[in-house]
Amino acid sequence: QRSEEGKQWFSRVMELIGKGRKSDSEQFSQVREAVEGVAQSHADLLDRFNDMSRQHDSDHKTIEKLTAELTTLCDQLASQDGDTKDRFRATGGNAAEMPDF
């Protein structure tokens, strides 16, 4: 979509610059309108870029936080005993002892 808009802006500016012989004031007026349009489009793009940059920074901080939490969890799980023989048994129904998993 943006590339199509860029092509439209370029062709509009070129059309305004290359039009037939018109009075200078009319031609300057049209060029001024085109430059204002380009400036507005550029300002909009800068706003979008800045918004995306802030979002990227926020996402990066979130990823770093989650990575640290995952590392902590992995370290914690690695240090726990994985031997099921020494786990406590829980009593189940009918007074039968069942392993607690």
N, C-alpha and C positions, 0 to 999 in steps of 0.2 A: 504494500500500500504506500509506504513512504517513498519507495523508489519511483512509483508512478507520480506522486505529488512533486517529487524533485524534477522529474522530466517536464511536468506541466509548468512549473515555475520557470525553468530554463527556457522553454519554448515561448512562454509569455514575455519574459524579459527580452529575448532576442527579437520577438515580433514587434515589441514596442520600440526597440532601438532601431530596427531596420525598416520601419514604416516609411511610406513615401514622404515627400516634402510637406511638412506641416510647419506651422508657426513655431518659433522657438518656445514660447510660453506654453503652448499646448503640449509640445514634445517633452519639455521639462516637467510639466504636470504629470504626464503619464509615467515618465521615468521615476519621478518622486513616489508615485503610487506603487510602482513595482518594487522600489527599494524599501518602502515601508512594509510591503507584504513580505519581502525576504527577511527584513529585520524582525518582524513579528514571528515568522516561522522559525527563525533562528532562536529567538527568545523562548519559544515554546519547546524547542528541542533541548535547549540548555536546562530548562525547568525539569523536563523528563529525565535528562541525564543525571541531574543532581538528585532527583528522587530515587532513581535506580542506584546511584552510588551510595546513598544513605541506607537503602534497603540491603545492598550488598554488604555494607559494614555490619549491619545488624545481624544478617544471616551468618556472617563470618564469626561474630562473637558467640552466637548461639551454637554453631558447629563446634567451636573450641570448647565451650562449656560442656556440651554433650559428650565430646570425645574424652574430656577429663573425667566425667562421671562414669563413662563406660570403662575406662582404664582402671578407675578405683574399684568398680564392681568386679571386673575380671581378676584383679589382684586379690580382692576379698574372697571370691569364689575359689581361686587357686590355692589359697591358704587354708580353706576348710577341709576337714577330713571327708574323703569320699568313700570310705569303707562302710558298707551297709551292715557289716556284722556287729559293729559296736554301737549301732543306733539303739535308742530306747524303743521298747515295744509298747504298743498301745493295746489296751484290752478292747476287743470288739464285742459284737453281740454274742450271746450264749456263753459268756465267760471265756471265749477263745482269744488267745493272744494273737494279734495281727501285727505285722511289721508297719511301722509308721513312716510312710514315704511322702 
